[in-house]
Amino acid sequence: MMDNEGLAYRVIEAVAQKSGKSPESLSPPLYDVIDPDALDALMAHSSEDVRVSFKYNGYNVQVSGDGTVSVTSSDAMEPDPTASE
């Protein structure tokens, strides 16, 4: 279920919460990193399997097709998608 605030707002809120800053103090603005309207449009017509990942304000941000926003430190180890188990 999508809310009326859009994904861009949820990304800003999640990064602000993770960083301990207010949303207004995040710099650069999100629109300098990714087009918020394009993100909303892409994810509005995507399946749950689709994910968009980008770096913002020192964090790795992942938005899933179901509207889930996850934020991790850019220092966090990222799994190697080519590694075999």
PyMOL Python script that loads the backbone (N, CA, C, O; Angstrom):
from pymol import cmd

cmd.read_pdbstr("""\
ATOM      1  N   MET A   1       0.838  -1.182   0.000  1.00  0.00           N
ATOM      2  CA  MET A   1       0.000   0.000   0.000  1.00  0.00           C
ATOM      3  C   MET A   1       0.879   1.239   0.000  1.00  0.00           C
ATOM      4  O   MET A   1       1.742   1.380   0.866  1.00  0.00           O
ATOM      5  N   MET A   2       0.678   2.129  -0.941  1.00  0.00           N
ATOM      6  CA  MET A   2       1.469   3.338  -1.067  1.00  0.00           C
ATOM      7  C   MET A   2       0.744   4.483  -0.357  1.00  0.00           C
ATOM      8  O   MET A   2      -0.484   4.567  -0.366  1.00  0.00           O
ATOM      9  N   ASP A   3       1.539   5.358   0.255  1.00  0.00           N
ATOM     10  CA  ASP A   3       0.910   6.502   0.903  1.00  0.00           C
ATOM     11  C   ASP A   3       0.989   7.707  -0.022  1.00  0.00           C
ATOM     12  O   ASP A   3       1.596   7.634  -1.091  1.00  0.00           O
ATOM     13  N   ASN A   4       0.381   8.807   0.382  1.00  0.00           N
ATOM     14  CA  ASN A   4       0.320  10.002  -0.443  1.00  0.00           C
ATOM     15  C   ASN A   4       1.590  10.830  -0.399  1.00  0.00           C
ATOM     16  O   ASN A   4       1.708  11.803  -1.145  1.00  0.00           O
ATOM     17  N   GLU A   5       2.544  10.477   0.449  1.00  0.00           N
ATOM     18  CA  GLU A   5       3.746  11.278   0.595  1.00  0.00           C
ATOM     19  C   GLU A   5       4.796  10.930  -0.445  1.00  0.00           C
ATOM     20  O   GLU A   5       5.722  11.714  -0.655  1.00  0.00           O
ATOM     21  N   GLY A   6       4.689   9.810  -1.089  1.00  0.00           N
ATOM     22  CA  GLY A   6       5.626   9.428  -2.130  1.00  0.00           C
ATOM     23  C   GLY A   6       6.911   8.831  -1.578  1.00  0.00           C
ATOM     24  O   GLY A   6       7.250   8.990  -0.405  1.00  0.00           O
ATOM     25  N   LEU A   7       7.603   8.149  -2.453  1.00  0.00           N
ATOM     26  CA  LEU A   7       8.829   7.477  -2.063  1.00  0.00           C
ATOM     27  C   LEU A   7       9.928   8.457  -1.691  1.00  0.00           C
ATOM     28  O   LEU A   7      10.690   8.203  -0.758  1.00  0.00           O
ATOM     29  N   ALA A   8      10.024   9.572  -2.406  1.00  0.00           N
ATOM     30  CA  ALA A   8      11.084  10.547  -2.125  1.00  0.00           C
ATOM     31  C   ALA A   8      11.001  11.023  -0.682  1.00  0.00           C
ATOM     32  O   ALA A   8      12.020  11.120   0.002  1.00  0.00           O
ATOM     33  N   TYR A   9       9.814  11.314  -0.228  1.00  0.00           N
ATOM     34  CA  TYR A   9       9.636  11.763   1.157  1.00  0.00           C
ATOM     35  C   TYR A   9      10.052  10.663   2.127  1.00  0.00           C
ATOM     36  O   TYR A   9      10.701  10.939   3.136  1.00  0.00           O
ATOM     37  N   ARG A  10       9.684   9.425   1.830  1.00  0.00           N
ATOM     38  CA  ARG A  10      10.049   8.322   2.711  1.00  0.00           C
ATOM     39  C   ARG A  10      11.552   8.075   2.715  1.00  0.00           C
ATOM     40  O   ARG A  10      12.115   7.713   3.748  1.00  0.00           O
ATOM     41  N   VAL A  11      12.210   8.267   1.569  1.00  0.00           N
ATOM     42  CA  VAL A  11      13.675   8.147   1.516  1.00  0.00           C
ATOM     43  C   VAL A  11      14.309   9.209   2.402  1.00  0.00           C
ATOM     44  O   VAL A  11      15.200   8.901   3.194  1.00  0.00           O
ATOM     45  N   ILE A  12      13.867  10.443   2.280  1.00  0.00           N
ATOM     46  CA  ILE A  12      14.417  11.539   3.085  1.00  0.00           C
ATOM     47  C   ILE A  12      14.208  11.279   4.566  1.00  0.00           C
ATOM     48  O   ILE A  12      15.126  11.462   5.365  1.00  0.00           O
ATOM     49  N   GLU A  13      13.013  10.855   4.938  1.00  0.00           N
ATOM     50  CA  GLU A  13      12.715  10.557   6.337  1.00  0.00           C
ATOM     51  C   GLU A  13      13.603   9.431   6.864  1.00  0.00           C
ATOM     52  O   GLU A  13      14.115   9.518   7.980  1.00  0.00           O
ATOM     53  N   ALA A  14      13.789   8.381   6.071  1.00  0.00           N
ATOM     54  CA  ALA A  14      14.584   7.232   6.512  1.00  0.00           C
ATOM     55  C   ALA A  14      16.054   7.609   6.676  1.00  0.00           C
ATOM     56  O   ALA A  14      16.689   7.203   7.649  1.00  0.00           O
ATOM     57  N   VAL A  15      16.596   8.375   5.745  1.00  0.00           N
ATOM     58  CA  VAL A  15      18.000   8.802   5.847  1.00  0.00           C
ATOM     59  C   VAL A  15      18.172   9.761   7.023  1.00  0.00           C
ATOM     60  O   VAL A  15      19.159   9.676   7.755  1.00  0.00           O
ATOM     61  N   ALA A  16      17.229  10.661   7.205  1.00  0.00           N
ATOM     62  CA  ALA A  16      17.302  11.595   8.332  1.00  0.00           C
ATOM     63  C   ALA A  16      17.279  10.835   9.660  1.00  0.00           C
ATOM     64  O   ALA A  16      18.060  11.135  10.563  1.00  0.00           O
ATOM     65  N   GLN A  17      16.394   9.864   9.776  1.00  0.00           N
ATOM     66  CA  GLN A  17      16.307   9.081  11.004  1.00  0.00           C
ATOM     67  C   GLN A  17      17.603   8.317  11.253  1.00  0.00           C
ATOM     68  O   GLN A  17      18.100   8.291  12.379  1.00  0.00           O
ATOM     69  N   LYS A  18      18.148   7.700  10.222  1.00  0.00           N
ATOM     70  CA  LYS A  18      19.372   6.907  10.358  1.00  0.00           C
ATOM     71  C   LYS A  18      20.552   7.798  10.744  1.00  0.00           C
ATOM     72  O   LYS A  18      21.416   7.384  11.518  1.00  0.00           O
ATOM     73  N   SER A  19      20.594   9.024  10.207  1.00  0.00           N
ATOM     74  CA  SER A  19      21.722   9.923  10.452  1.00  0.00           C
ATOM     75  C   SER A  19      21.546  10.775  11.703  1.00  0.00           C
ATOM     76  O   SER A  19      22.494  11.415  12.160  1.00  0.00           O
ATOM     77  N   GLY A  20      20.331  10.785  12.261  1.00  0.00           N
ATOM     78  CA  GLY A  20      20.076  11.603  13.444  1.00  0.00           C
ATOM     79  C   GLY A  20      19.938  13.086  13.124  1.00  0.00           C
ATOM     80  O   GLY A  20      20.085  13.932  14.006  1.00  0.00           O
ATOM     81  N   LYS A  21      19.658  13.399  11.867  1.00  0.00           N
ATOM     82  CA  LYS A  21      19.485  14.790  11.435  1.00  0.00           C
ATOM     83  C   LYS A  21      18.028  15.043  11.105  1.00  0.00           C
ATOM     84  O   LYS A  21      17.235  14.111  10.972  1.00  0.00           O
ATOM     85  N   SER A  22      17.686  16.310  10.974  1.00  0.00           N
ATOM     86  CA  SER A  22      16.339  16.644  10.518  1.00  0.00           C
ATOM     87  C   SER A  22      16.309  16.521   8.997  1.00  0.00           C
ATOM     88  O   SER A  22      17.328  16.728   8.337  1.00  0.00           O
ATOM     89  N   PRO A  23      15.156  16.189   8.442  1.00  0.00           N
ATOM     90  CA  PRO A  23      15.068  16.076   6.984  1.00  0.00           C
ATOM     91  C   PRO A  23      15.507  17.351   6.256  1.00  0.00           C
ATOM     92  O   PRO A  23      16.095  17.287   5.177  1.00  0.00           O
ATOM     93  N   GLU A  24      15.219  18.489   6.849  1.00  0.00           N
ATOM     94  CA  GLU A  24      15.556  19.766   6.224  1.00  0.00           C
ATOM     95  C   GLU A  24      17.059  20.020   6.177  1.00  0.00           C
ATOM     96  O   GLU A  24      17.532  20.800   5.351  1.00  0.00           O
ATOM     97  N   SER A  25      17.810  19.367   7.058  1.00  0.00           N
ATOM     98  CA  SER A  25      19.249  19.631   7.125  1.00  0.00           C
ATOM     99  C   SER A  25      20.079  18.711   6.225  1.00  0.00           C
ATOM    100  O   SER A  25      21.293  18.891   6.120  1.00  0.00           O
ATOM    101  N   LEU A  26      19.445  17.728   5.576  1.00  0.00           N
ATOM    102  CA  LEU A  26      20.194  16.831   4.709  1.00  0.00           C
ATOM    103  C   LEU A  26      20.720  17.597   3.493  1.00  0.00           C
ATOM    104  O   LEU A  26      19.995  18.365   2.861  1.00  0.00           O
ATOM    105  N   SER A  27      21.967  17.374   3.190  1.00  0.00           N
ATOM    106  CA  SER A  27      22.588  18.061   2.067  1.00  0.00           C
ATOM    107  C   SER A  27      23.524  17.096   1.359  1.00  0.00           C
ATOM    108  O   SER A  27      24.316  16.427   2.022  1.00  0.00           O
ATOM    109  N   PRO A  28      23.461  17.003   0.058  1.00  0.00           N
ATOM    110  CA  PRO A  28      22.658  17.783  -0.879  1.00  0.00           C
ATOM    111  C   PRO A  28      21.195  17.339  -0.843  1.00  0.00           C
ATOM    112  O   PRO A  28      20.868  16.293  -0.284  1.00  0.00           O
ATOM    113  N   PRO A  29      20.322  18.145  -1.445  1.00  0.00           N
ATOM    114  CA  PRO A  29      18.920  17.721  -1.526  1.00  0.00           C
ATOM    115  C   PRO A  29      18.806  16.445  -2.355  1.00  0.00           C
ATOM    116  O   PRO A  29      19.619  16.200  -3.246  1.00  0.00           O
ATOM    117  N   LEU A  30      17.806  15.648  -2.059  1.00  0.00           N
ATOM    118  CA  LEU A  30      17.625  14.370  -2.745  1.00  0.00           C
ATOM    119  C   LEU A  30      17.567  14.558  -4.258  1.00  0.00           C
ATOM    120  O   LEU A  30      18.111  13.737  -4.997  1.00  0.00           O
ATOM    121  N   TYR A  31      16.920  15.621  -4.733  1.00  0.00           N
ATOM    122  CA  TYR A  31      16.779  15.821  -6.176  1.00  0.00           C
ATOM    123  C   TYR A  31      18.106  16.077  -6.883  1.00  0.00           C
ATOM    124  O   TYR A  31      18.162  16.031  -8.112  1.00  0.00           O
ATOM    125  N   ASP A  32      19.183  16.347  -6.129  1.00  0.00           N
ATOM    126  CA  ASP A  32      20.512  16.453  -6.737  1.00  0.00           C
ATOM    127  C   ASP A  32      21.128  15.076  -6.975  1.00  0.00           C
ATOM    128  O   ASP A  32      22.110  14.951  -7.706  1.00  0.00           O
ATOM    129  N   VAL A  33      20.555  14.048  -6.360  1.00  0.00           N
ATOM    130  CA  VAL A  33      21.096  12.696  -6.440  1.00  0.00           C
ATOM    131  C   VAL A  33      20.249  11.805  -7.350  1.00  0.00           C
ATOM    132  O   VAL A  33      20.785  11.019  -8.132  1.00  0.00           O
ATOM    133  N   ILE A  34      18.933  11.930  -7.246  1.00  0.00           N
ATOM    134  CA  ILE A  34      18.011  11.103  -8.036  1.00  0.00           C
ATOM    135  C   ILE A  34      16.751  11.919  -8.296  1.00  0.00           C
ATOM    136  O   ILE A  34      16.357  12.740  -7.468  1.00  0.00           O
ATOM    137  N   ASP A  35      16.132  11.699  -9.425  1.00  0.00           N
ATOM    138  CA  ASP A  35      14.908  12.420  -9.784  1.00  0.00           C
ATOM    139  C   ASP A  35      13.736  11.798  -9.017  1.00  0.00           C
ATOM    140  O   ASP A  35      13.330  10.676  -9.318  1.00  0.00           O
ATOM    141  N   PRO A  36      13.190  12.517  -8.031  1.00  0.00           N
ATOM    142  CA  PRO A  36      12.104  11.953  -7.214  1.00  0.00           C
ATOM    143  C   PRO A  36      10.867  11.563  -8.024  1.00  0.00           C
ATOM    144  O   PRO A  36      10.232  10.549  -7.736  1.00  0.00           O
ATOM    145  N   ASP A  37      10.526  12.357  -9.030  1.00  0.00           N
ATOM    146  CA  ASP A  37       9.352  12.031  -9.851  1.00  0.00           C
ATOM    147  C   ASP A  37       9.592  10.761 -10.660  1.00  0.00           C
ATOM    148  O   ASP A  37       8.692   9.934 -10.809  1.00  0.00           O
ATOM    149  N   ALA A  38      10.807  10.609 -11.180  1.00  0.00           N
ATOM    150  CA  ALA A  38      11.135   9.395 -11.933  1.00  0.00           C
ATOM    151  C   ALA A  38      11.117   8.174 -11.019  1.00  0.00           C
ATOM    152  O   ALA A  38      10.651   7.106 -11.415  1.00  0.00           O
ATOM    153  N   LEU A  39      11.624   8.329  -9.797  1.00  0.00           N
ATOM    154  CA  LEU A  39      11.600   7.222  -8.830  1.00  0.00           C
ATOM    155  C   LEU A  39      10.162   6.803  -8.549  1.00  0.00           C
ATOM    156  O   LEU A  39       9.841   5.615  -8.585  1.00  0.00           O
ATOM    157  N   ASP A  40       9.301   7.773  -8.271  1.00  0.00           N
ATOM    158  CA  ASP A  40       7.888   7.470  -8.007  1.00  0.00           C
ATOM    159  C   ASP A  40       7.243   6.782  -9.203  1.00  0.00           C
ATOM    160  O   ASP A  40       6.524   5.796  -9.040  1.00  0.00           O
ATOM    161  N   ALA A  41       7.497   7.298 -10.405  1.00  0.00           N
ATOM    162  CA  ALA A  41       6.884   6.739 -11.614  1.00  0.00           C
ATOM    163  C   ALA A  41       7.383   5.319 -11.872  1.00  0.00           C
ATOM    164  O   ALA A  41       6.594   4.431 -12.198  1.00  0.00           O
ATOM    165  N   LEU A  42       8.673   5.106 -11.727  1.00  0.00           N
ATOM    166  CA  LEU A  42       9.242   3.782 -11.962  1.00  0.00           C
ATOM    167  C   LEU A  42       8.671   2.758 -10.994  1.00  0.00           C
ATOM    168  O   LEU A  42       8.261   1.670 -11.399  1.00  0.00           O
ATOM    169  N   MET A  43       8.645   3.108  -9.727  1.00  0.00           N
ATOM    170  CA  MET A  43       8.220   2.150  -8.724  1.00  0.00           C
ATOM    171  C   MET A  43       6.701   1.965  -8.709  1.00  0.00           C
ATOM    172  O   MET A  43       6.217   0.931  -8.250  1.00  0.00           O
ATOM    173  N   ALA A  44       5.957   2.926  -9.191  1.00  0.00           N
ATOM    174  CA  ALA A  44       4.493   2.804  -9.230  1.00  0.00           C
ATOM    175  C   ALA A  44       4.045   1.703 -10.183  1.00  0.00           C
ATOM    176  O   ALA A  44       2.963   1.137 -10.024  1.00  0.00           O
ATOM    177  N   HIS A  45       4.870   1.406 -11.164  1.00  0.00           N
ATOM    178  CA  HIS A  45       4.501   0.412 -12.179  1.00  0.00           C
ATOM    179  C   HIS A  45       5.414  -0.804 -12.141  1.00  0.00           C
ATOM    180  O   HIS A  45       5.568  -1.502 -13.143  1.00  0.00           O
ATOM    181  N   SER A  46       6.018  -1.056 -10.989  1.00  0.00           N
ATOM    182  CA  SER A  46       6.972  -2.153 -10.861  1.00  0.00           C
ATOM    183  C   SER A  46       6.421  -3.270  -9.987  1.00  0.00           C
ATOM    184  O   SER A  46       5.528  -3.069  -9.163  1.00  0.00           O
ATOM    185  N   SER A  47       6.977  -4.439 -10.193  1.00  0.00           N
ATOM    186  CA  SER A  47       6.624  -5.568  -9.342  1.00  0.00           C
ATOM    187  C   SER A  47       7.442  -5.496  -8.058  1.00  0.00           C
ATOM    188  O   SER A  47       8.368  -4.692  -7.945  1.00  0.00           O
ATOM    189  N   GLU A  48       7.097  -6.332  -7.105  1.00  0.00           N
ATOM    190  CA  GLU A  48       7.821  -6.361  -5.837  1.00  0.00           C
ATOM    191  C   GLU A  48       9.275  -6.764  -6.019  1.00  0.00           C
ATOM    192  O   GLU A  48      10.106  -6.482  -5.157  1.00  0.00           O
ATOM    193  N   ASP A  49       9.594  -7.419  -7.127  1.00  0.00           N
ATOM    194  CA  ASP A  49      10.958  -7.881  -7.376  1.00  0.00           C
ATOM    195  C   ASP A  49      11.912  -6.760  -7.792  1.00  0.00           C
ATOM    196  O   ASP A  49      13.129  -6.933  -7.729  1.00  0.00           O
ATOM    197  N   VAL A  50      11.382  -5.628  -8.212  1.00  0.00           N
ATOM    198  CA  VAL A  50      12.215  -4.524  -8.684  1.00  0.00           C
ATOM    199  C   VAL A  50      12.807  -3.775  -7.502  1.00  0.00           C
ATOM    200  O   VAL A  50      12.130  -3.517  -6.507  1.00  0.00           O
ATOM    201  N   ARG A  51      14.098  -3.426  -7.631  1.00  0.00           N
ATOM    202  CA  ARG A  51      14.770  -2.638  -6.598  1.00  0.00           C
ATOM    203  C   ARG A  51      15.597  -1.564  -7.261  1.00  0.00           C
ATOM    204  O   ARG A  51      16.231  -1.798  -8.290  1.00  0.00           O
ATOM    205  N   VAL A  52      15.588  -0.382  -6.666  1.00  0.00           N
ATOM    206  CA  VAL A  52      16.428   0.718  -7.113  1.00  0.00           C
ATOM    207  C   VAL A  52      17.359   1.047  -5.961  1.00  0.00           C
ATOM    208  O   VAL A  52      16.913   1.265  -4.835  1.00  0.00           O
ATOM    209  N   SER A  53      18.655   1.081  -6.246  1.00  0.00           N
ATOM    210  CA  SER A  53      19.652   1.376  -5.214  1.00  0.00           C
ATOM    211  C   SER A  53      20.469   2.584  -5.621  1.00  0.00           C
ATOM    212  O   SER A  53      20.801   2.760  -6.793  1.00  0.00           O
ATOM    213  N   PHE A  54      20.790   3.417  -4.637  1.00  0.00           N
ATOM    214  CA  PHE A  54      21.629   4.579  -4.887  1.00  0.00           C
ATOM    215  C   PHE A  54      22.239   5.033  -3.571  1.00  0.00           C
ATOM    216  O   PHE A  54      21.783   4.639  -2.497  1.00  0.00           O
ATOM    217  N   LYS A  55      23.258   5.855  -3.657  1.00  0.00           N
ATOM    218  CA  LYS A  55      23.900   6.409  -2.469  1.00  0.00           C
ATOM    219  C   LYS A  55      23.358   7.817  -2.236  1.00  0.00           C
ATOM    220  O   LYS A  55      23.207   8.606  -3.169  1.00  0.00           O
ATOM    221  N   TYR A  56      23.071   8.112  -0.969  1.00  0.00           N
ATOM    222  CA  TYR A  56      22.578   9.442  -0.619  1.00  0.00           C
ATOM    223  C   TYR A  56      23.028   9.794   0.789  1.00  0.00           C
ATOM    224  O   TYR A  56      22.771   9.057   1.740  1.00  0.00           O
ATOM    225  N   ASN A  57      23.691  10.912   0.906  1.00  0.00           N
ATOM    226  CA  ASN A  57      24.094  11.467   2.189  1.00  0.00           C
ATOM    227  C   ASN A  57      24.944  10.484   2.998  1.00  0.00           C
ATOM    228  O   ASN A  57      24.826  10.416   4.222  1.00  0.00           O
ATOM    229  N   GLY A  58      25.794   9.729   2.312  1.00  0.00           N
ATOM    230  CA  GLY A  58      26.673   8.792   2.993  1.00  0.00           C
ATOM    231  C   GLY A  58      26.045   7.444   3.313  1.00  0.00           C
ATOM    232  O   GLY A  58      26.628   6.653   4.053  1.00  0.00           O
ATOM    233  N   TYR A  59      24.874   7.174   2.770  1.00  0.00           N
ATOM    234  CA  TYR A  59      24.168   5.916   3.022  1.00  0.00           C
ATOM    235  C   TYR A  59      23.811   5.234   1.709  1.00  0.00           C
ATOM    236  O   TYR A  59      23.646   5.880   0.674  1.00  0.00           O
ATOM    237  N   ASN A  60      23.697   3.922   1.777  1.00  0.00           N
ATOM    238  CA  ASN A  60      23.157   3.147   0.668  1.00  0.00           C
ATOM    239  C   ASN A  60      21.652   3.073   0.871  1.00  0.00           C
ATOM    240  O   ASN A  60      21.179   2.665   1.931  1.00  0.00           O
ATOM    241  N   VAL A  61      20.910   3.467  -0.145  1.00  0.00           N
ATOM    242  CA  VAL A  61      19.451   3.462  -0.078  1.00  0.00           C
ATOM    243  C   VAL A  61      18.943   2.443  -1.084  1.00  0.00           C
ATOM    244  O   VAL A  61      19.394   2.415  -2.229  1.00  0.00           O
ATOM    245  N   GLN A  62      18.014   1.613  -0.662  1.00  0.00           N
ATOM    246  CA  GLN A  62      17.382   0.663  -1.569  1.00  0.00           C
ATOM    247  C   GLN A  62      15.873   0.814  -1.438  1.00  0.00           C
ATOM    248  O   GLN A  62      15.311   0.744  -0.345  1.00  0.00           O
ATOM    249  N   VAL A  63      15.232   1.022  -2.588  1.00  0.00           N
ATOM    250  CA  VAL A  63      13.779   1.126  -2.644  1.00  0.00           C
ATOM    251  C   VAL A  63      13.273  -0.089  -3.406  1.00  0.00           C
ATOM    252  O   VAL A  63      13.716  -0.364  -4.522  1.00  0.00           O
ATOM    253  N   SER A  64      12.347  -0.808  -2.798  1.00  0.00           N
ATOM    254  CA  SER A  64      11.796  -2.014  -3.413  1.00  0.00           C
ATOM    255  C   SER A  64      10.458  -1.714  -4.069  1.00  0.00           C
ATOM    256  O   SER A  64       9.799  -0.725  -3.746  1.00  0.00           O
ATOM    257  N   GLY A  65      10.069  -2.578  -4.990  1.00  0.00           N
ATOM    258  CA  GLY A  65       8.820  -2.407  -5.719  1.00  0.00           C
ATOM    259  C   GLY A  65       7.593  -2.374  -4.840  1.00  0.00           C
ATOM    260  O   GLY A  65       6.555  -1.848  -5.243  1.00  0.00           O
ATOM    261  N   ASP A  66       7.695  -2.931  -3.637  1.00  0.00           N
ATOM    262  CA  ASP A  66       6.550  -2.896  -2.715  1.00  0.00           C
ATOM    263  C   ASP A  66       6.528  -1.610  -1.882  1.00  0.00           C
ATOM    264  O   ASP A  66       5.673  -1.446  -1.011  1.00  0.00           O
ATOM    265  N   GLY A  67       7.480  -0.691  -2.157  1.00  0.00           N
ATOM    266  CA  GLY A  67       7.518   0.590  -1.449  1.00  0.00           C
ATOM    267  C   GLY A  67       8.410   0.601  -0.230  1.00  0.00           C
ATOM    268  O   GLY A  67       8.519   1.625   0.443  1.00  0.00           O
ATOM    269  N   THR A  68       9.056  -0.522   0.072  1.00  0.00           N
ATOM    270  CA  THR A  68       9.954  -0.593   1.215  1.00  0.00           C
ATOM    271  C   THR A  68      11.212   0.224   0.941  1.00  0.00           C
ATOM    272  O   THR A  68      11.809   0.120  -0.130  1.00  0.00           O
ATOM    273  N   VAL A  69      11.610   1.035   1.915  1.00  0.00           N
ATOM    274  CA  VAL A  69      12.840   1.819   1.827  1.00  0.00           C
ATOM    275  C   VAL A  69      13.782   1.313   2.901  1.00  0.00           C
ATOM    276  O   VAL A  69      13.427   1.294   4.080  1.00  0.00           O
ATOM    277  N   SER A  70      14.995   0.899   2.504  1.00  0.00           N
ATOM    278  CA  SER A  70      15.983   0.500   3.498  1.00  0.00           C
ATOM    279  C   SER A  70      17.220   1.362   3.336  1.00  0.00           C
ATOM    280  O   SER A  70      17.618   1.712   2.225  1.00  0.00           O
ATOM    281  N   VAL A  71      17.814   1.692   4.464  1.00  0.00           N
ATOM    282  CA  VAL A  71      18.986   2.569   4.495  1.00  0.00           C
ATOM    283  C   VAL A  71      20.061   1.882   5.318  1.00  0.00           C
ATOM    284  O   VAL A  71      19.827   1.489   6.460  1.00  0.00           O
ATOM    285  N   THR A  72      21.239   1.741   4.730  1.00  0.00           N
ATOM    286  CA  THR A  72      22.376   1.159   5.440  1.00  0.00           C
ATOM    287  C   THR A  72      23.580   2.065   5.270  1.00  0.00           C
ATOM    288  O   THR A  72      23.674   2.823   4.305  1.00  0.00           O
ATOM    289  N   SER A  73      24.486   1.977   6.207  1.00  0.00           N
ATOM    290  CA  SER A  73      25.706   2.761   6.150  1.00  0.00           C
ATOM    291  C   SER A  73      26.484   2.384   4.903  1.00  0.00           C
ATOM    292  O   SER A  73      26.510   1.215   4.517  1.00  0.00           O
ATOM    293  N   SER A  74      27.111   3.352   4.274  1.00  0.00           N
ATOM    294  CA  SER A  74      27.910   3.042   3.086  1.00  0.00           C
ATOM    295  C   SER A  74      29.157   2.259   3.468  1.00  0.00           C
ATOM    296  O   SER A  74      29.843   1.726   2.596  1.00  0.00           O
ATOM    297  N   ASP A  75      29.458   2.182   4.768  1.00  0.00           N
ATOM    298  CA  ASP A  75      30.579   1.383   5.251  1.00  0.00           C
ATOM    299  C   ASP A  75      30.214  -0.093   5.368  1.00  0.00           C
ATOM    300  O   ASP A  75      31.089  -0.952   5.470  1.00  0.00           O
ATOM    301  N   ALA A  76      28.899  -0.380   5.352  1.00  0.00           N
ATOM    302  CA  ALA A  76      28.441  -1.761   5.527  1.00  0.00           C
ATOM    303  C   ALA A  76      28.911  -2.621   4.362  1.00  0.00           C
ATOM    304  O   ALA A  76      28.964  -2.178   3.215  1.00  0.00           O
ATOM    305  N   MET A  77      29.241  -3.833   4.683  1.00  0.00           N
ATOM    306  CA  MET A  77      29.663  -4.767   3.641  1.00  0.00           C
ATOM    307  C   MET A  77      28.475  -5.057   2.733  1.00  0.00           C
ATOM    308  O   MET A  77      27.383  -5.377   3.203  1.00  0.00           O
ATOM    309  N   GLU A  78      28.699  -4.943   1.449  1.00  0.00           N
ATOM    310  CA  GLU A  78      27.658  -5.261   0.492  1.00  0.00           C
ATOM    311  C   GLU A  78      27.915  -6.661  -0.040  1.00  0.00           C
ATOM    312  O   GLU A  78      29.053  -7.003  -0.360  1.00  0.00           O
ATOM    313  N   PRO A  79      26.862  -7.481  -0.140  1.00  0.00           N
ATOM    314  CA  PRO A  79      27.068  -8.839  -0.642  1.00  0.00           C
ATOM    315  C   PRO A  79      27.496  -8.803  -2.110  1.00  0.00           C
ATOM    316  O   PRO A  79      27.049  -7.954  -2.882  1.00  0.00           O
ATOM    317  N   ASP A  80      28.356  -9.727  -2.470  1.00  0.00           N
ATOM    318  CA  ASP A  80      28.820  -9.844  -3.839  1.00  0.00           C
ATOM    319  C   ASP A  80      27.788 -10.676  -4.597  1.00  0.00           C
ATOM    320  O   ASP A  80      27.639 -11.868  -4.328  1.00  0.00           O
ATOM    321  N   PRO A  81      27.067 -10.053  -5.553  1.00  0.00           N
ATOM    322  CA  PRO A  81      26.010 -10.795  -6.264  1.00  0.00           C
ATOM    323  C   PRO A  81      26.580 -11.912  -7.137  1.00  0.00           C
ATOM    324  O   PRO A  81      25.826 -12.778  -7.580  1.00  0.00           O
ATOM    325  N   THR A  82      27.891 -11.915  -7.396  1.00  0.00           N
ATOM    326  CA  THR A  82      28.466 -12.952  -8.228  1.00  0.00           C
ATOM    327  C   THR A  82      29.037 -14.114  -7.404  1.00  0.00           C
ATOM    328  O   THR A  82      29.468 -15.125  -7.958  1.00  0.00           O
ATOM    329  N   ALA A  83      29.033 -13.957  -6.081  1.00  0.00           N
ATOM    330  CA  ALA A  83      29.592 -15.014  -5.215  1.00  0.00           C
ATOM    331  C   ALA A  83      28.637 -16.196  -5.183  1.00  0.00           C
ATOM    332  O   ALA A  83      27.419 -16.024  -5.131  1.00  0.00           O
ATOM    333  N   SER A  84      29.200 -17.389  -5.215  1.00  0.00           N
ATOM    334  CA  SER A  84      28.363 -18.589  -5.127  1.00  0.00           C
ATOM    335  C   SER A  84      28.355 -19.072  -3.684  1.00  0.00           C
ATOM    336  O   SER A  84      29.302 -18.841  -2.932  1.00  0.00           O
ATOM    337  N   GLU A  85      27.296 -19.731  -3.316  1.00  0.00           N
ATOM    338  CA  GLU A  85      27.147 -20.220  -1.943  1.00  0.00           C
ATOM    339  C   GLU A  85      27.741 -21.575  -1.799  1.00  0.00           C
ATOM    340  O   GLU A  85      27.711 -22.150  -0.711  1.00  0.00           O
TER     341      GLU A  85
END
""", "prot")
cmd.dss("prot")
cmd.show_as("cartoon", "prot")
cmd.util.cbc("prot")
cmd.orient("prot")
